[in-house]
């Protein structure tokens, strides 16, 4: 069970984020997901006011110097470009600037894992991935991954350099990446779904309303529906990781505890039928 940092910047008090991050590590989390474009206000969530709060800088403040077992995964692609507007880095120079920003804000000399986040889903990613592979060869990046990609793009990347993981949207009721889940398992690539709790709600977050089947399974395990969603995610294969994000210590503890839920074959059969 990992931790997603996107929502850390919502609270204007940085001490809250620091407490959540330190508690996550105390609970055994060894995988923190972030991005330089996770900041507020003006960033991906664009909430609140005042000076910009960067998730990467909050991570540095809370966890640096980083433990040897802690892996911090970040992303490049979206961001503020040279003209001051939001856009997508598509040249080697633009990607290098984003990698250097991640290095600076996290306070490291080498990034553990960099995912190339793709928006134009049908586009070739060869040139961009090759640029990141060059930076990996320079020693700026340890591992490379992909985010929001198609199987064809994964094939394209694998012809250039090893791919450690794929981050795509996936949830019990958001199943359009079933094929990517299968392909990653067959190729020994970690599959790291985002929106595992939010499902179709995506960036708007988790809904209080849940499918009756999920509620019934949760009741049998003395768990919440959100915990069942996370447990179901982890049951999809040994290559599957989860990165639920929260700015609440209570929700963090619930999310981590979901990793201990063991769903039965009957539970999984019932949940498999849940669709959007």
C-alpha positions as CSV (number, residue, x, y, z in Angstrom):
1,X,0.0,0.0,0.0
2,X,1.6,3.3,-1.1
3,X,0.5,6.9,-0.7
4,X,-0.6,9.4,-3.3
5,X,0.4,13.0,-2.5
6,X,-1.9,15.0,-4.9
7,X,-4.4,16.1,-2.1
8,X,-1.7,17.1,0.4
9,X,-1.6,20.7,-1.0
10,X,-5.3,21.3,-0.3
11,X,-4.8,22.3,3.3
12,X,-3.1,25.7,3.6
13,X,-1.4,24.6,6.8
14,X,1.8,22.7,5.7
15,X,2.1,21.1,9.2
16,X,-1.0,18.9,8.4
17,X,0.7,17.5,5.3
18,X,3.9,16.9,7.2
19,X,2.1,15.0,9.9
20,X,0.3,12.8,7.3
21,X,3.5,12.0,5.4
22,X,5.4,11.0,8.6
23,X,2.5,9.0,9.8
24,X,2.3,7.2,6.5
25,X,6.0,6.1,6.8
26,X,5.3,5.1,10.5
27,X,2.5,2.8,9.2
28,X,4.9,1.1,6.8
29,X,4.3,3.0,3.5
30,X,7.4,2.7,1.3
31,X,6.1,4.1,-1.9
32,X,5.1,7.8,-2.2
33,X,3.6,9.1,-5.5
34,X,4.0,12.7,-6.5
35,X,4.5,15.2,-9.3
36,X,5.9,18.7,-9.6
37,X,2.5,19.8,-10.9
38,X,0.8,18.8,-7.7
39,X,0.5,22.2,-6.1
40,X,-2.1,24.6,-4.9
41,X,-3.2,27.2,-5.7
42,X,-2.9,27.1,-9.5
43,X,-1.9,23.5,-9.8
44,X,-3.7,20.4,-10.8
45,X,-6.4,20.8,-8.2
46,X,-6.3,24.7,-8.1
47,X,-7.7,25.2,-4.6
48,X,-7.2,27.8,-2.0
49,X,-5.1,30.9,-2.1
50,X,-1.8,32.3,-0.8
51,X,1.7,31.1,-1.7
52,X,1.9,28.0,-3.8
53,X,2.2,24.7,-1.8
54,X,4.1,22.0,-3.7
55,X,3.6,18.3,-2.8
56,X,7.2,17.6,-3.6
57,X,8.4,20.3,-1.2
58,X,6.1,19.0,1.5
59,X,7.6,15.5,1.0
60,X,11.1,16.9,1.3
61,X,10.2,18.8,4.4
62,X,8.6,15.8,6.1
63,X,10.8,12.9,5.0
64,X,14.2,14.2,4.0
65,X,16.7,12.7,4.5
66,X,14.9,9.8,2.9
67,X,15.1,6.2,4.2
68,X,16.8,3.6,2.1
69,X,13.5,1.7,1.7
70,X,11.4,4.7,0.7
71,X,10.7,5.0,-3.1
72,X,9.4,8.3,-4.3
73,X,7.8,8.2,-7.8
74,X,7.2,11.4,-9.6
75,X,5.7,12.4,-13.0
76,X,6.6,14.6,-15.9
77,X,4.6,15.8,-18.8
78,X,2.0,18.3,-17.6
79,X,3.1,21.6,-16.1
80,X,3.7,25.3,-16.5
81,X,5.6,25.9,-19.7
82,X,8.0,28.7,-20.7
83,X,5.1,30.9,-21.9
84,X,3.5,30.7,-18.4
85,X,0.6,28.6,-19.5
86,X,-0.4,25.1,-18.5
87,X,0.7,22.6,-21.1
88,X,2.4,19.3,-21.8
89,X,6.2,19.0,-22.1
90,X,6.9,17.3,-25.4
91,X,10.5,18.2,-26.2
92,X,13.7,16.9,-24.6
93,X,14.4,20.4,-23.3
94,X,11.0,20.8,-21.7
95,X,11.2,17.4,-20.1
96,X,14.6,18.1,-18.7
97,X,13.4,21.3,-17.0
98,X,10.7,19.3,-15.3
99,X,13.1,16.6,-14.2
100,X,15.4,19.3,-12.8
101,X,12.5,20.9,-11.0
102,X,11.6,17.5,-9.4
103,X,15.2,17.0,-8.4
104,X,15.3,20.5,-6.8
105,X,12.0,20.4,-5.0
106,X,12.6,16.9,-3.6
107,X,16.2,17.8,-2.7
108,X,17.8,14.7,-4.4
109,X,20.5,14.1,-7.0
110,X,18.7,11.2,-8.6
111,X,15.0,10.5,-8.9
112,X,13.9,7.0,-7.9
113,X,11.2,6.7,-10.5
114,X,9.9,9.1,-13.2
115,X,6.6,8.3,-15.0
116,X,5.9,10.0,-18.3
117,X,2.3,11.2,-18.1
118,X,0.6,11.2,-21.5
119,X,-2.4,13.2,-22.5
120,X,-2.8,12.8,-26.3
121,X,-3.5,9.1,-25.9
122,X,-3.0,8.1,-29.6
123,X,0.3,10.0,-30.0
124,X,3.7,8.3,-30.3
125,X,5.7,8.6,-27.1
126,X,9.0,7.4,-28.5
127,X,10.8,10.8,-28.7
128,X,9.7,11.8,-25.2
129,X,10.5,8.4,-23.6
130,X,13.9,8.4,-25.4
131,X,14.7,11.8,-23.9
132,X,13.9,10.4,-20.4
133,X,16.0,7.3,-21.2
134,X,18.9,9.6,-22.0
135,X,18.5,11.3,-18.6
136,X,18.4,7.9,-17.0
137,X,21.7,7.0,-18.6
138,X,23.1,10.3,-17.2
139,X,22.2,9.1,-13.7
140,X,19.4,11.7,-13.1
141,X,16.7,8.9,-13.0
142,X,16.9,5.4,-11.6
143,X,13.7,3.9,-13.1
144,X,11.2,4.9,-15.8
145,X,7.5,4.4,-15.9
146,X,4.5,5.4,-17.9
147,X,1.1,7.0,-17.0
148,X,-2.2,7.1,-18.8
149,X,-0.9,5.1,-21.8
150,X,-2.2,2.4,-24.2
151,X,-0.6,-1.0,-24.7
152,X,0.8,0.2,-28.1
153,X,2.6,3.0,-26.3
154,X,4.0,0.6,-23.7
155,X,5.4,-1.5,-26.5
156,X,6.9,1.6,-28.1
157,X,8.6,2.5,-24.8
158,X,9.9,-1.0,-24.1
159,X,11.8,-0.9,-27.4
160,X,13.7,2.0,-26.0
161,X,14.3,1.2,-22.3
162,X,12.9,-0.9,-19.4
163,X,9.6,0.2,-18.0
164,X,9.2,-0.4,-14.3
165,X,5.6,0.5,-13.9
166,X,2.4,1.7,-15.6
167,X,0.1,4.1,-13.8
168,X,-3.4,4.1,-15.4
169,X,-6.8,4.9,-14.0
170,X,-8.5,1.7,-12.8
171,X,-11.0,0.8,-10.2
172,X,-13.7,-1.8,-9.4
173,X,-16.2,0.3,-11.4
174,X,-13.6,1.9,-13.8
175,X,-12.4,-1.1,-15.8
176,X,-11.3,0.2,-19.2
177,X,-7.7,-0.8,-18.4
178,X,-8.3,-4.5,-17.9
179,X,-6.1,-5.3,-20.8
180,X,-3.2,-3.2,-19.5
181,X,-3.6,-4.9,-16.1
182,X,-3.2,-8.3,-17.8
183,X,-0.3,-7.2,-20.1
184,X,1.7,-5.7,-17.2
185,X,1.3,-8.9,-15.2
186,X,2.5,-11.0,-18.1
187,X,5.5,-8.8,-18.6
188,X,6.5,-8.4,-15.0
189,X,5.7,-4.7,-14.9
190,X,4.1,-3.1,-11.8
191,X,0.6,-1.8,-12.4
192,X,-0.2,1.2,-10.2
193,X,-3.8,2.3,-10.6
194,X,-5.0,5.7,-9.7
195,X,-8.7,6.6,-8.9
196,X,-8.9,3.2,-7.1
197,X,-11.2,4.8,-4.5
198,X,-12.8,7.6,-6.6
199,X,-13.6,5.3,-9.5
200,X,-15.8,7.2,-12.1
201,X,-15.6,10.2,-9.8
202,X,-12.0,10.7,-10.8
203,X,-10.5,14.1,-9.8
204,X,-13.7,15.0,-8.0
205,X,-12.9,12.4,-5.4
206,X,-14.6,9.5,-3.7
207,X,-18.4,9.6,-3.5
208,X,-20.3,8.8,-0.3
209,X,-22.7,6.8,-2.4
210,X,-21.7,3.2,-3.0
211,X,-22.9,0.2,-4.9
212,X,-25.0,-2.1,-2.6
213,X,-22.8,-5.1,-3.4
214,X,-19.7,-3.2,-2.2
215,X,-21.5,-2.2,0.9
216,X,-22.5,-5.8,1.6
217,X,-19.0,-7.1,1.2
218,X,-17.7,-4.3,3.5
219,X,-20.3,-5.2,6.2
220,X,-19.1,-8.8,6.2
221,X,-15.5,-7.7,6.8
222,X,-16.3,-4.9,9.2
223,X,-14.7,-2.5,6.8
224,X,-15.7,0.6,4.8
225,X,-16.7,0.6,1.2
226,X,-13.5,2.6,0.4
227,X,-11.4,-0.1,2.1
228,X,-13.1,-2.8,0.1
229,X,-12.3,-0.9,-3.1
230,X,-8.6,-0.8,-2.1
231,X,-8.6,-4.4,-1.1
232,X,-10.1,-5.4,-4.4
233,X,-7.4,-3.4,-6.2
234,X,-4.6,-5.3,-4.4
235,X,-6.3,-8.6,-5.1
236,X,-6.0,-8.1,-8.9
237,X,-2.4,-9.5,-8.9
238,X,0.9,-9.5,-7.1
239,X,2.1,-6.9,-9.6
240,X,-0.6,-4.4,-8.5
241,X,0.2,-1.6,-6.1
242,X,-2.2,1.0,-4.6
243,X,-1.5,4.7,-4.1
244,X,-4.6,6.2,-2.3
245,X,-4.2,9.8,-1.4
246,X,-5.6,11.8,1.5
247,X,-4.8,14.8,3.6
248,X,-6.4,13.2,6.7
249,X,-4.5,11.0,9.2
250,X,-7.7,9.1,10.0
251,X,-8.3,8.3,6.3
252,X,-4.6,7.4,5.9
253,X,-4.9,4.8,8.7
254,X,-8.0,3.3,7.1
255,X,-6.4,3.1,3.7
256,X,-3.3,1.4,5.0
257,X,-5.4,-1.0,7.0
258,X,-7.2,-2.0,3.8
259,X,-4.1,-3.9,2.8
260,X,-4.8,-6.5,5.5
261,X,-8.3,-7.3,4.2
262,X,-8.5,-10.8,2.6
263,X,-11.4,-11.1,0.2
264,X,-12.9,-14.5,-0.3
265,X,-13.6,-16.1,-3.7
266,X,-17.3,-15.4,-3.1
267,X,-16.5,-11.7,-2.3
268,X,-14.4,-11.4,-5.5
269,X,-17.1,-13.1,-7.6
270,X,-19.7,-10.7,-6.3
271,X,-17.5,-7.6,-6.8
272,X,-16.5,-8.7,-10.3
273,X,-20.1,-8.1,-11.4
274,X,-20.0,-4.4,-10.2
275,X,-19.8,-2.2,-13.3
276,X,-20.2,1.6,-13.9
